[in-house]
Structures are given as C-alpha cells and as structure tokens.
Amino acid sequence: MKRIILLTSFMMLSTLGAQTLTLNKCINKALNTHPDIKRFMLQVKHSKYGVDAARADYLPQVSFNAEYDPAKTYALPLNGIFHTIDSDGWQAEVTVRQKIWDFSKTLSNIEAQEVQEEIANLSLRDAKALLAYKVKLQYELMLVQKKAIQVRQKDLNAKEELYKQAQALVKRGMKTKADSTRFLSSVYAAKDNLAIARSGFEKAKTTLSLYINETITNNVKLEDSISKSNWHFKSKAHILQNSPALNSLKKNINKNELLYKSAKASHYGSIDAVVSYTRQDTLNEYDSTLVGITLNIPLYSGGRISALEEQAMISKQSAESEYHSKKLALTEEFERLLIDLKRYKQTIKAKKVQLKAARQTQKVLEARYKEGLSIYIEVLDAYALTLDAQLGLLQAKYERSSTIHRLEYLQGKILSS
C-alpha cells in the first residue's frame, strides 16, 4: 500500500512539474530573443535616421569659420607704391545657408528614404513570419516524434510479448526455434526504431530550444496544433497582395525611381539663400555682412552625375525584374502548395481506413497464431502494416500542417490561429 501511495504521489508531482508549452508561446519567445529579429529591428531604426538625414537638407545649415594668422604680410598702396607690413590678424565668420529650390532633388531623396523605412518594416515583418514558420515546423516535429515514440514503444512491447509467447510455444512443441528467433530479431529492430524516434525528438527539441532561447524538458506538454491546423482558402491575389517579401520588392521599385529622379535633378543645380556675418581684425578692425541668393549649376563633373543617373536607372530596372521574378516564384509555390493540400486530404483519409483495416487484421492473426493456424511471418506483416499506417497517418498530418504554415508565411501571418 505504501508503495502505491508513493508511486501515485511521484506521478502527481511529475505531472505538476511538467512544462506546458503552447505553439504561440514558443513563437513569441523566439520573436523576443532571436538575433535575426533584433538585426531587422536595428535596420528599421537605421532607416528612420536616414529619413531625418535626408530632411536636414531642407533645414537651415549654419556654419562657423575662424582663422588666426600670427604672421601675415599685408600690401598697402601709398603714393602709387605698394608697401608691405608684417602683422598678425584674425577673422571669424558665421554663415547661414537655406535651400530654396533644387528641382525636387532633396524632395525625391526624402521620399526615397521614407520608402526605405517602409521596406525595412516589411522586411522585419517577413523575418518574423519566417521565424514563426520555422518554430511551427520544429514544434510540430517534436509533437510528431513524441507520438512516434509512443507508437514505437507500443510496437516494442507487443513484439516482446510475441517473443515470450513464441518461446512458450516452442517449449510446448507447437512452434519451431525459427519462430522465436524471428520474433527476437523483430524486437531488436523495434528497439532500433524506437531509438531513432527518440533521436528525432531530441533533435527537434534542441532546435526549438535554440529558437526560443530556453531549455525544454523531456516531459514537456505540447498542444496538438497539428489537428487544429486549418486552411481557410485565400485566392492567389490575396496571397500576393499580403506578401511582405513581394511588397518589399514593390516598394524597392518606387525607391529606385525616386533616386533616379534625384540623380536626374542633380544636373540643374540649386538656388540657395545665404546670410553671413564676418568679424575681421587685421590692420583694421571691422564687421561685414552678406545677404543674398546664390545659383549653383554644375557645368562639368567629369561624368560623375551622368554615371550616377545611369546607375539609378539600372537599379530601377533591376528592381522591377526582381519583383516580377519573385511574383512568379510565389505564384508557382502557391499553386504547388494547394495541390499538396488536396493530396494530403486524400492521403489522410486513406491512412485512416488503412489503419482501421490493419488493426482488425492484426487482432485476427494474433488469435489465429495462438491457435497455431497462422505463421509468425503473417503476424509480423500485420504488425508492420499497422505500424506503417499509424506512422504514415502522423506523417501525413504533419506534412499537411506544414503546408498550411507555409501558406500562412507567404501572406505574412505570424501567430497560429
């Protein structure tokens, strides 16, 4: 009685101490700790400062310049003859320059940087969706491997029992030594398969632990997210419209077009307002002020401006090609995933029927074997069919769920519904 009480208490404590880990909890932990997400967040922050830097060209530019000469020669005219005097001197100048018009060059740069900020946000969203997709795969792989371990363990227990039965029947002269040896061989094969399933579980658990930056225990409780996975049909147009990766490339076309306009406007120069105040103390001490408008037109730049314009045009054309290539790839992947979904629906249905039939056959052959009406090969074949059906059903459900998660990623979905 004491042993039963102690065993029951131990089982209760183990259950209470088991870690409950939901899929969405894993996704949120990965998003909060993964270095890739932090890197993309820094890129968003970097792009915001890029906007500030571009806007600064529209604000007044104030500069201060000072000069001191301890020894300088001054030439002074006297009665038509120049006389030189050596003396020190200094001057200080404050200049304020305000851009009036530069043919929309600065405006195009500002808009290009604003688009770059949008691109950075879309890239962050895509990175989050991709990481969530990877977490979903590893989480459900853990779930599948955990169930596979249970199936493999039951298979091992059953074959050990069959081996014991075979040994007993051999002693009674009802079976040959080959029966018991064959069952022993199947026991070792079942142990090997169980070890493979446990290894697969450990690999998935290790990978998921790295994603969420947290240790996961072996007795972790997982939600059956595979059975919950459901695809609410979305059209191809919806997928393309909501794809962060595709929208990012579309924005990139816009950004390069603005940069091309900016490079083209560089040919025309700019009109600036200038205000300056100078204090000078050389041989004479005096102040000077300047208020005016300047026109700066680049007449010859060694081909630099034209080269930058051509580069901007090529970048725009390259961005357009990349966008259309990505759109084609997404369309192809979307169609392939929908075909896979239809196939998995039929596969799951077939595996369920196969499993039901295999279990019925297994029960009949086990009873016939005990009565000496069937041979061990038939029994082992029945067990193999049942095992294949169980594992095949698990694998089909996992692949169907993985396909749904991939479709969710294509439209930028992060958390599991």
C-alpha positions as CSV (number, residue, x, y, z in Angstrom):
1,M,0.0,0.0,0.0
2,K,2.8,2.4,0.9
3,R,4.5,1.7,-2.4
4,I,1.3,2.5,-4.3
5,I,0.9,5.8,-2.4
6,L,4.5,6.8,-3.1
7,L,4.1,5.9,-6.8
8,T,0.9,7.9,-7.1
9,S,2.5,10.9,-5.3
10,F,5.5,10.7,-7.6
11,M,3.3,10.6,-10.7
12,M,1.3,13.6,-9.5
13,L,4.4,15.6,-8.8
14,S,5.8,14.7,-12.2
15,T,2.6,15.8,-13.9
16,L,2.5,19.1,-11.9
17,G,6.2,19.7,-12.7
18,A,5.7,19.1,-16.5
19,Q,6.3,22.1,-18.6
20,T,3.3,23.3,-20.7
21,L,4.5,24.9,-23.9
22,T,2.0,26.2,-26.4
23,L,2.9,27.0,-30.0
24,N,2.1,30.7,-29.8
25,K,4.2,30.9,-26.6
26,C,7.1,29.5,-28.5
27,I,6.6,31.9,-31.3
28,N,6.5,34.9,-29.0
29,K,9.6,33.8,-27.1
30,A,11.5,33.3,-30.4
31,L,10.5,36.8,-31.7
32,N,11.6,38.4,-28.4
33,T,15.0,36.7,-28.3
34,H,16.2,35.7,-31.7
35,P,19.2,37.7,-33.0
36,D,17.8,37.9,-36.6
37,I,14.7,39.8,-35.4
38,K,16.9,42.2,-33.4
39,R,19.0,42.8,-36.5
40,F,16.0,43.7,-38.6
41,M,14.7,45.9,-35.8
42,L,18.0,47.8,-35.9
43,Q,17.6,48.2,-39.7
44,V,14.2,49.8,-39.1
45,K,15.8,52.2,-36.6
46,H,18.6,52.9,-39.1
47,S,16.2,53.7,-41.8
48,K,14.4,56.2,-39.6
49,Y,17.6,58.1,-39.1
50,G,18.1,58.0,-42.9
51,V,14.8,60.0,-43.2
52,D,16.0,62.5,-40.7
53,A,19.3,62.9,-42.6
54,A,17.5,63.5,-45.9
55,R,15.1,66.0,-44.4
56,A,18.0,68.0,-42.9
57,D,18.8,69.4,-46.4
58,Y,15.6,71.4,-46.2
59,L,16.6,73.0,-42.9
60,P,18.9,76.0,-42.5
61,Q,22.6,75.0,-42.5
62,V,24.6,77.1,-40.0
63,S,28.4,77.0,-40.1
64,F,31.1,78.9,-38.2
65,N,34.6,79.5,-39.6
66,A,37.5,81.2,-37.7
67,E,41.1,81.9,-38.7
68,Y,44.1,83.4,-36.9
69,D,47.3,84.3,-38.6
70,P,50.2,85.1,-36.2
71,A,52.4,86.4,-39.0
72,K,51.0,87.7,-42.3
73,T,52.3,90.2,-44.9
74,Y,49.9,93.0,-45.9
75,A,50.4,95.1,-49.0
76,L,49.3,98.8,-48.7
77,P,49.3,101.3,-51.6
78,L,51.0,104.7,-50.8
79,N,51.5,107.4,-53.4
80,G,51.3,104.7,-56.1
81,I,53.8,102.5,-54.4
82,F,53.0,99.3,-52.5
83,H,54.4,99.0,-49.0
84,T,54.3,95.8,-47.0
85,I,53.7,95.4,-43.3
86,D,54.0,92.2,-41.3
87,S,51.4,91.8,-38.6
88,D,49.1,89.3,-37.1
89,G,45.3,89.1,-37.8
90,W,42.2,87.1,-37.3
91,Q,38.7,86.7,-38.6
92,A,35.5,84.8,-37.6
93,E,32.5,84.2,-39.8
94,V,29.0,82.7,-39.2
95,T,27.1,81.6,-42.3
96,V,23.5,80.6,-42.7
97,R,22.5,78.8,-45.9
98,Q,18.9,77.9,-46.8
99,K,17.9,75.8,-49.8
100,I,15.2,77.5,-51.8
101,W,14.9,75.2,-54.8
102,D,16.9,72.3,-56.2
103,F,14.4,71.0,-58.8
104,S,12.9,68.4,-56.3
105,K,16.3,66.6,-55.8
106,T,16.0,66.9,-52.0
107,L,12.3,66.0,-52.0
108,S,13.0,62.9,-54.0
109,N,15.7,61.9,-51.6
110,I,13.4,62.4,-48.6
111,E,10.6,60.3,-50.2
112,A,13.1,57.6,-51.2
113,Q,14.3,57.3,-47.5
114,E,10.7,57.2,-46.4
115,V,10.1,54.3,-48.8
116,Q,13.2,52.7,-47.4
117,E,11.8,52.9,-43.9
118,E,8.6,51.1,-45.2
119,I,10.9,48.5,-46.8
120,A,12.7,47.9,-43.5
121,N,9.4,47.4,-41.7
122,L,8.2,44.9,-44.4
123,S,11.5,43.1,-44.1
124,L,11.0,42.9,-40.4
125,R,7.5,41.5,-40.8
126,D,8.8,38.9,-43.3
127,A,11.6,37.9,-40.9
128,K,9.1,37.5,-38.1
129,A,6.8,35.4,-40.3
130,L,9.7,33.2,-41.5
131,L,11.0,32.7,-37.9
132,A,7.4,31.8,-36.8
133,Y,7.2,29.3,-39.7
134,K,10.4,27.6,-38.6
135,V,9.2,27.5,-35.0
136,K,5.9,25.9,-36.1
137,L,7.8,23.2,-38.0
138,Q,10.1,22.3,-35.1
139,Y,7.3,22.4,-32.6
140,E,5.1,20.1,-34.6
141,L,8.0,17.9,-35.5
142,M,8.5,17.5,-31.7
143,L,4.9,16.6,-31.4
144,V,5.0,14.0,-34.2
145,Q,8.2,12.5,-32.8
146,K,6.7,12.3,-29.3
147,K,3.7,10.4,-30.7
148,A,6.0,8.3,-32.8
149,I,7.9,7.3,-29.7
150,Q,4.6,6.2,-28.1
151,V,3.8,4.2,-31.2
152,R,7.2,2.7,-31.4
153,Q,7.1,1.8,-27.6
154,K,3.8,0.0,-28.0
155,D,5.2,-1.8,-31.0
156,L,8.2,-2.9,-29.0
157,N,6.1,-4.0,-26.1
158,A,3.9,-6.0,-28.4
159,K,6.8,-7.7,-30.1
160,E,8.5,-8.5,-26.8
161,E,5.2,-10.2,-25.7
162,L,5.1,-12.1,-29.0
163,Y,8.6,-13.2,-28.4
164,K,7.7,-14.5,-25.0
165,Q,4.7,-16.3,-26.4
166,A,6.8,-17.8,-29.1
167,Q,9.3,-19.1,-26.5
168,A,6.5,-20.7,-24.6
169,L,5.0,-22.3,-27.7
170,V,8.5,-23.6,-28.6
171,K,8.8,-25.3,-25.2
172,R,5.4,-26.9,-25.8
173,G,6.5,-28.1,-29.2
174,M,3.9,-26.1,-31.0
175,K,6.4,-23.8,-32.8
176,T,9.9,-24.1,-34.1
177,K,13.0,-22.3,-32.9
178,A,12.8,-20.2,-36.1
179,D,9.6,-18.6,-34.8
180,S,11.2,-17.4,-31.6
181,T,14.4,-16.2,-33.3
182,R,12.4,-14.3,-35.9
183,F,10.4,-12.5,-33.2
184,L,13.7,-11.8,-31.3
185,S,15.0,-10.2,-34.4
186,S,11.9,-8.0,-34.7
187,V,12.3,-7.0,-31.1
188,Y,15.8,-5.6,-31.8
189,A,14.5,-3.9,-34.9
190,A,11.8,-2.3,-32.8
191,K,14.3,-1.1,-30.3
192,D,16.4,0.5,-33.0
193,N,13.4,2.2,-34.5
194,L,12.4,3.5,-31.0
195,A,15.9,4.9,-30.6
196,I,15.6,6.6,-34.0
197,A,12.3,8.2,-32.9
198,R,13.8,9.4,-29.6
199,S,16.8,10.8,-31.5
200,G,14.4,12.7,-33.8
201,F,12.6,14.1,-30.8
202,E,15.8,15.3,-29.2
203,K,16.9,17.0,-32.4
204,A,13.7,18.9,-32.8
205,K,13.7,19.8,-29.1
206,T,17.2,21.1,-29.3
207,T,16.5,23.2,-32.4
208,L,13.3,24.6,-30.8
209,S,15.2,25.4,-27.6
210,L,17.8,27.4,-29.6
211,Y,15.0,29.3,-31.3
212,I,13.2,30.3,-28.1
213,N,16.5,30.6,-26.1
214,E,15.1,28.3,-23.3
215,T,15.7,24.8,-22.2
216,I,12.8,22.4,-22.9
217,T,12.4,19.3,-20.6
218,N,11.7,15.8,-22.0
219,N,8.3,15.6,-20.2
220,V,7.1,18.8,-21.8
221,K,3.4,19.1,-22.6
222,L,2.6,20.1,-26.1
223,E,-0.7,21.2,-27.6
224,D,-2.0,19.3,-30.6
225,S,-1.6,22.1,-33.0
226,I,-1.5,19.7,-35.9
227,S,-5.1,18.7,-35.5
228,K,-6.0,22.4,-35.1
229,S,-4.3,23.5,-38.3
230,N,-6.9,24.5,-40.8
231,W,-6.6,26.4,-44.1
232,H,-9.2,29.0,-44.9
233,F,-9.0,29.3,-48.6
234,K,-7.3,32.5,-49.9
235,S,-7.1,33.5,-53.5
236,K,-3.7,33.9,-55.3
237,A,-4.4,37.6,-55.5
238,H,-4.8,37.8,-51.7
239,I,-1.5,36.0,-51.1
240,L,0.3,38.2,-53.5
241,Q,-1.3,41.4,-52.0
242,N,-0.3,40.4,-48.5
243,S,3.1,39.0,-49.1
244,P,5.7,41.1,-47.1
245,A,8.5,39.9,-49.3
246,L,6.7,40.9,-52.6
247,N,5.5,44.2,-51.2
248,S,9.1,45.0,-50.1
249,L,10.3,44.5,-53.7
250,K,7.4,46.6,-55.0
251,K,8.5,49.4,-52.6
252,N,12.0,48.9,-53.8
253,I,11.0,49.8,-57.3
254,N,9.4,53.0,-56.0
255,K,12.5,53.9,-54.1
256,N,14.8,53.4,-57.0
257,E,12.5,55.5,-59.2
258,L,12.8,58.4,-56.7
259,L,16.5,58.0,-56.5
260,Y,16.6,58.2,-60.3
261,K,14.6,61.5,-60.2
262,S,17.1,62.8,-57.6
263,A,20.1,61.9,-59.7
264,K,18.5,63.5,-62.8
265,A,17.8,66.7,-60.9
266,S,21.4,67.0,-60.0
267,H,22.1,68.3,-63.5
268,Y,20.2,71.5,-62.8
269,G,21.9,72.6,-59.5
270,S,20.2,74.6,-56.8
271,I,19.2,78.0,-55.6
272,D,20.2,78.9,-52.1
273,A,19.7,81.9,-49.8
274,V,22.9,82.9,-47.9
275,V,23.3,85.1,-44.9
276,S,26.7,85.7,-43.3
277,Y,28.4,87.9,-40.7
278,T,32.1,88.3,-40.5
279,R,34.3,90.0,-37.8
280,Q,37.8,90.8,-39.0
281,D,40.8,92.3,-37.2
282,T,43.8,92.6,-39.3
283,L,45.5,96.0,-39.7
284,N,42.0,97.4,-39.3
285,E,39.1,96.0,-37.3
286,Y,35.7,95.9,-38.9
287,D,32.5,93.9,-39.5
288,S,30.9,92.7,-42.7
289,T,27.6,91.2,-43.5
290,L,26.2,89.4,-46.6
291,V,22.6,88.7,-47.6
292,G,22.0,87.2,-51.0
293,I,20.9,84.4,-53.2
294,T,23.3,82.0,-55.0
295,L,22.8,79.8,-58.0
296,N,24.9,76.7,-58.3
297,I,24.8,74.9,-61.7
298,P,27.3,72.0,-62.2
299,L,28.7,72.6,-65.7
300,Y,31.1,69.7,-65.8
301,S,31.6,67.0,-63.2
302,G,33.8,64.6,-65.1
303,G,30.7,62.5,-66.0
304,R,30.0,61.7,-62.3
305,I,26.4,63.0,-62.3
306,S,25.6,61.2,-65.6
307,A,27.1,58.0,-64.3
308,L,25.0,58.2,-61.1
309,E,21.9,58.8,-63.2
310,E,22.6,55.7,-65.2
311,Q,23.3,53.7,-62.1
312,A,19.9,54.8,-60.7
313,M,18.1,53.8,-63.9
314,I,19.8,50.3,-63.9
315,S,18.9,49.8,-60.2
316,K,15.2,50.7,-61.0
317,Q,15.1,48.2,-63.9
318,S,16.8,45.5,-61.8
319,A,14.3,46.1,-59.0
320,E,11.4,45.6,-61.5
321,S,12.9,42.4,-62.8
322,E,13.4,41.1,-59.2
323,Y,9.8,42.0,-58.4
324,H,8.4,40.1,-61.3
325,S,10.7,37.1,-60.7
326,K,9.5,36.9,-57.0
327,K,5.9,37.3,-58.1
328,L,6.3,34.4,-60.5
329,A,8.0,32.2,-57.8
330,L,5.3,33.0,-55.2
331,T,2.5,32.1,-57.7
332,E,4.2,28.8,-58.6
333,E,4.7,28.0,-54.9
334,F,1.1,28.9,-54.0
335,E,-0.3,26.6,-56.8
336,R,2.0,23.7,-55.7
337,L,1.0,24.1,-52.1
338,L,-2.7,24.0,-52.9
339,I,-2.1,20.8,-55.0
340,D,-0.2,19.3,-52.0
341,L,-3.1,20.2,-49.6
342,K,-5.6,18.3,-51.8
343,R,-3.3,15.3,-51.9
344,Y,-2.8,15.2,-48.2
345,K,-6.5,15.3,-47.7
346,Q,-6.8,12.1,-49.7
347,T,-3.7,10.6,-48.0
348,I,-5.0,11.2,-44.5
349,K,-8.4,9.6,-45.4
350,A,-6.7,6.6,-46.9
351,K,-4.3,6.2,-44.0
352,K,-7.2,6.2,-41.5
353,V,-9.0,3.4,-43.5
354,Q,-5.7,1.5,-43.8
355,L,-5.1,1.8,-40.0
356,K,-8.6,0.6,-39.2
357,A,-8.2,-2.4,-41.5
358,A,-4.7,-3.2,-40.3
359,R,-5.8,-3.3,-36.7
360,Q,-8.6,-5.6,-37.4
361,T,-6.3,-7.9,-39.4
362,Q,-3.8,-7.8,-36.6
363,K,-6.3,-9.0,-34.0
364,V,-7.5,-11.9,-36.2
365,L,-3.9,-13.0,-37.0
366,E,-2.8,-12.8,-33.3
367,A,-5.7,-15.1,-32.3
368,R,-5.0,-17.5,-35.2
369,Y,-1.3,-17.6,-34.3
370,K,-2.1,-18.6,-30.7
371,E,-4.2,-21.4,-32.0
372,G,-1.5,-22.5,-34.4
373,L,-3.5,-21.5,-37.5
374,S,-1.1,-18.9,-38.9
375,I,2.7,-18.5,-39.1
376,Y,4.9,-15.8,-37.5
377,I,5.5,-14.1,-40.8
378,E,1.8,-13.3,-41.2
379,V,1.7,-11.9,-37.6
380,L,4.8,-9.7,-38.2
381,D,3.4,-8.5,-41.5
382,A,0.2,-7.5,-39.8
383,Y,2.1,-5.6,-37.1
384,A,4.2,-3.9,-39.8
385,L,1.1,-2.8,-41.7
386,T,-0.4,-1.4,-38.5
387,L,2.8,0.4,-37.6
388,D,3.2,1.9,-41.1
389,A,-0.4,3.1,-41.1
390,Q,0.0,4.8,-37.7
391,L,3.3,6.5,-38.6
392,G,2.0,7.3,-42.1
393,L,-1.0,9.0,-40.7
394,L,1.1,11.0,-38.3
395,Q,3.5,12.0,-41.1
396,A,0.6,12.9,-43.5
397,K,-1.0,15.2,-40.8
398,Y,2.4,16.8,-40.1
399,E,3.1,17.5,-43.8
400,R,-0.5,18.9,-44.3
401,S,0.0,21.2,-41.3
402,S,3.5,22.2,-42.6
403,T,1.9,23.1,-45.9
404,I,-0.7,25.3,-44.2
405,H,2.0,27.0,-42.2
406,R,3.9,27.7,-45.4
407,L,0.8,29.3,-46.9
408,E,0.5,31.4,-43.8
409,Y,4.1,32.5,-44.1
410,L,3.6,33.6,-47.7
411,Q,1.0,36.1,-46.6
412,G,3.0,37.3,-43.6
413,K,1.0,35.5,-40.8
414,I,2.9,35.1,-37.6
415,L,0.8,33.6,-34.8
416,S,-1.1,30.3,-35.2
417,S,-4.9,30.6,-35.2
